[in-house]
Structures are given as structure tokens and as C-alpha cells.
Amino acid sequence: MPVRPPRPHLPPLNALRAFEAAARLGSFSRAADEIGVTQGAIAQQVRHLEAFLGLTLFRRLPQGVALTEAAQEARPRLSAAFDALALTVQDLKASHAGRALAIAALPCIAQLWLSPRLPALQQAFPGLAISISAMEDPPTGRYDNFDLALFYLARPPADALALGEDRLFPVCAPALAHKLRTPADLAGQTLLHDAVWRDDWARWLRHAGAGDIDPGRGPSYSLYALALDAALGGAGVLIGRGSLIAPNLADGRLVAPFTDELPSGDRLTMLFPPAGKPHPRRAEIVAWLEASGSTKKGGS
């Protein structure tokens, strides 16, 4: 019978991983950040690999490191091998029918749009496990193993699902609403701001014909949820984003004192990262979320 030759002895996977990251990124420190170890650990793993191979992989320079010719030749094939390994592991994990649906979302969307829908979603899909990761930017890499991502985008890509353009309008607690008959009455009120969407007040005031009111006064919050909590507590008036404050309008905890609405220019968008196999029930869940995703004032 034919005898297959033994597979060549390989160096430790951690050493290969450290070298690949450092070679691809051109820096031991950036490789350390990506992998989640110290720069010294990367350097040690590279030295171990060099000892195993009996050759030098990096030239140590006064300002950083540079790949040797042999390392430059090997790096693309090693990166491709790690890509293939990562995708194989993702596919293997995705083949488990009971695995969690992995969702990435902008923090405010995760807190204020997705979380209120989770009880009904899990009732509609009994036994469904869900994993949610709050992220400031949409996942784009091949290693980002998410089934679905939820972000605001001005120009959604062709393969995304946009739920509709969001709208801006002031909201406040009912106790403040009776003081606000026209936009000019905002001159005597505290304006609440989200730090990222700091210009929302200026945009809406111009739209409503109240551009003489100072749009910059009032406290700013690093999270929209914090600004919303302040508005719910009666601390001031917030520019509401229809998709995020709809439940609070529906239950009467917030009031929209004016009829003027301004298109935000952003669309609440479902993205479908390409890495790995999608969750077997993703299409059903996307359809359910789309049906619940009205951005109309007062809707949920």
C-alpha cells in the first residue's frame, strides 16, 4: 500500500501568527495591538520562529523593522493561509444550527432601536440566541464574523437594506412641552446635544425658521442614550431621531411639541458582512426586523 510521507514539522502557531501580523502591518507594536499582547511578546515569538527556521526574518533598524527578502516572499502565502484558516473556522462554527445570531450595531442603535425589539424578536423565534456587539464603525474585514450589522449610512451600498431615512425633531418631557408653542420659545430652554450629532440643533433651527437662537448652548453627551435620559428626566429639549425615540413617544414619556421635521440625511441600514456562512435563519430575522423598522414619528 502507498505510504504518505509525514507532514513537515511546523513551528508553534503563535509564532507564525505573530510574524504574519508584524509582517503584514509593518510594525511589532501594531501587531501587538491587533493580537492583544505586548510588543515584547511579538518580538519574542518572532525570535522563536527565526530560531526554528535558522534565518533572519526582520532587519532591526533604528526606526522600526524591515522584512528580509525571504520573509517578503513568504508573507503573502502565510497571510493567505491564515485567511483560509480563519474562514474555515468561521464556516465550521456557522454550521452549528443552534449558534447565536451575531449582530454588530452602532451603540445608540443597539441600545435604543434593537434592545426594545429583542423580547418580541425572541418570542417570534423561540430558542434563538443573539449576540450583540456595539461598534462605532461597520465591520468590513474578512475576519468580522457577523450575520448582520445595523448602522446609519448616508449612502447605503447596493447589497444593504435601508429601512428609511431618519427624521429630526425636538422632543422633551411632557412637563416642558406646555412651554413650547413655537420654535421661538426654545430660546428660554436648555438644549441637549449628542456629541457626534452636534450640528443637529443648528440644522433643525434653520429649517424651522429660528436660526437666531444659539444652537450651541446646553450640555453635550458622548452617548445619545445619555442625552435621551436627560430629556426623559426633564433636563431640557433634545433633537430626537425618529428611529431612536419612537418607543418614548409611543408611551408618552416624550412629546414632540412642534410639527416641523427635518430629514436627517441618514438611513438606518442593515448590512450583511461577507465573512463566513450566514446564520441559517438570517433571512427570516431580517424580514422580521424590516417589518418592525418604521421610522415614522410615533412608530416603533
N, C-alpha and C positions, 0 to 999 in steps of 0.2 A: 504494500500500500504506500502511496506517496507520503512523504514526511514533509510537513510545512516547517520552514525554518522559524525559530523562535523570534518573537517580536523584539526589536532592539531595546536595550535598557534605556529608559528615559530618565532625565533629571526630575527633581521634585516639581510638581505643577506650580507651586507658589513661586519658585524661582523663574520659571518660564513666564508666568503671569506678570511678575514684577518687571522682567526685561521687556516684554511686549508693550506694557503700558509706558515705561520710560522711553522706549524707542519711538513709539507712535506719537507721544506727546512732546518728546524732545527735552524732558526735564524729570529729574528724580522727584522734585517737590510736587509737581503736578501729578505724577504717577501716584505718589503717596496720598494726595487728596482724593484721587479717583478710587483707589482701592480701600482707603480708610485706615492706613497705617502711617508710621512715621517715615520721614525721609531716610533716616538711618536704616530702617528695616528694608527699604527698597535697595539701598546700596549694599547691604549685607547679602540679600538674595541674589543680586547681580554678581557679586563676588563668588558666591557658591556656584552659580551657573558657569562663570568663567573658569573656575577650578575644575568643574566636571568636564567641560569641553576642552580645556587646555589651550584656550586662546582668549585674547582680549576683545571685549565687545564694545567698550566705550573708551574713548580717549579723554582723560581727565584734563580739563582746561581751566585757566584762571577764572573764567566766567562760564561755568556750567560744564556740560559734557557734549561729546560728538560721537556718533556711531563710527565704528571701523567699517572698512569695505565689506568684510564678511557679514557683519551684523546688518548693514544696509541691504544686502542681498537676501538675507533670511527673514527680515522683519515682515514684508508683505505676506509671505506664506504663513508665518506664525500668526499674524493677525487674522488671516482668513480661517485658519484652523480654530482659533478661539471664537470667531464669529459662528462657525459651523457648530462648535460645541455648545455655545450659548443657545442657539436656535434649536438644537436637538433637545436640550434640557427643557426649554420652554414648550416645545411640542409634546414632550413626554408628560410634562405637568398639565398641559391643556387637555390631554386625552382623558384625564380623570373627569368623569361625568359630574361628580359632586363637588368639583372645585369651586372656589369663590369667584364671583364676578368681580374683576378688578377695574375700579373706576378712578381716574385722575381728574381733579377738578380745581379750579380757582377757589381759594379759601372761602370767599363770600358765597360762591355758588354751592360749595359743599355744605356750608352752614345753613344758608337761608333758602336755597331752592331745592337742593337734593334731600337734606335731612327731613324736612316736613313730609316728603313723599315716601320715605322709607317704610313706615308702617303699612300703608296701602300697597306699596310695591311687594312687600314680603307676604302680605295677605293674598295678593294676586298670584304670587309664585311661591307656594308653600315649600319650605325647606331650602330656599335659595340663600346661600351665604354670599355676603357682599363685603368687599374690601375697598376702602376709600382712602386715597392719598391726596392731601391738599398740596398743590403745587402752584408756583407763581407763573410758570410758563408751560405751554402744552408740551407733552412728551413727543420727541421727534426721533430719538435714536433707535437703532435696531434692537437695543437691549431693553427698551422700555416695554415691559410686558403688561400692557393694559388692554382691556377689552373695549373700553370706552373712555373718552375724555370730554369734559364739559368746560368750555371757556367762552369768553366774549371775544368775538373777532369782527373787525370792520369788513373784511373780505374773506369769507369762508372759502376754503378750497372746494373744488368741484365734487370731491368724493365725501364731503361732510354733509351733515344735516342741520340746517339753520332753522331754529324754531320761531324766528320772527324778530324784527327789530325792537329793541327795548325803547322805553319812553321815560322821560324825566319830568317830574312834577313835585312841588313841595308837599311834604306830609308832616303832621305833628300830632301830638296827643289831643284828644277832644277838648280838654280844658283850655288849650291855647287857640283852638280853631275859631271860637266865637269872637276873638280879637282881630281876625283876619278877614276883612270884607273885600279888599282889593289888594293887588300886589304891592301897592304903595305902603300898606300897613306893615310890611316886613321891615321897614326902616327902624321900627322900635323893637324888633325881636332879635334874639340870638340865632345866628345861622350856624348850623352844624355841617362839618366838612369831612369827607373821606380824603385821606392824603393823596391817594392815587388819582382820584377824580376831582381834584381840587378846583378845576375850572367849571364844574357843573353849575354852580350858582351863577357865575358870570354869564354863561350861555343862556340859562333859563331866564334870568332877569332881562337880558337884552331881548329875548323872544317875547317876553310879557310886557315890554314897553316900560320897564322900571330900571333902566340902565343907570340911573343916577344914584341908586342905592349901592353902597360899598359892598362888593361881593366877597371881599376877603376877610371880613371880620368874623370872629367867632372861633371856637376851638376846632382843631383838626385831629382826626383819629387815624391810626395806622391800619385799622381793620374796619371795613364797612359795618360789620356786626356791632362794633363798639359804638359807632356813630348812631346806629339804629337803636341800640339800648338807651342811649342818651335821649333820643327823640321819644321813645316809649315812656321814659321817666319824666317827660315834660321839660327837659332842659333847653329845648329850642326847636327850630324848624330844620328839617333835613330835606335835601333833594332826594326824593325817592326814585329808585329804579324799579320800574313796574314788575319785573320778574322776581325781584328780591323782597319786595314789601307787600306783595299781594295777600298773603295769609293774614297780615296785621290789619290790612284794610277790610278784609272779609269778616274778621271777628270784632271789628270796631275799635281795636286798640289804637289805631292810627286813623287820621282823617285827612283827605285831600281837600283843602279849603278852596282851591281855585280850579277852574276847568281847563286852563291852559296846559297843554302837554307839548313837549319838545322831543322829536326823535333823537335818540342818543348817538346814532351812527354805529352802534354795536349790535351784534346779533348773538343771542345765546346759541351756541353751536355745539353739536355733538361731533366729535372727531373719532376716527377709528384707526388707532395706531397700527402699523403694519406688522409688528413683530409677533411671531408665533401664530398659533391657531386661535381663532376667536372662541369665546365661550359658546357651548352648544345651544344656549337659549338667548344669545345676544340679540338676534333679530326680533324675537318676541318682546324682549325687555325694552329695546329701542322704540318699538311701536307703542308700547305702553307709556313710556316717558314722553314721547311725542304727543300722544293724546292728552297728557296732563300738562303740557307745557305752554299753555296760553300766556301771553304777555299783556293781555288786556287789563286795564285798570280794574281792580277788584276781583280779577280772576285768579286761579291758582294753578 
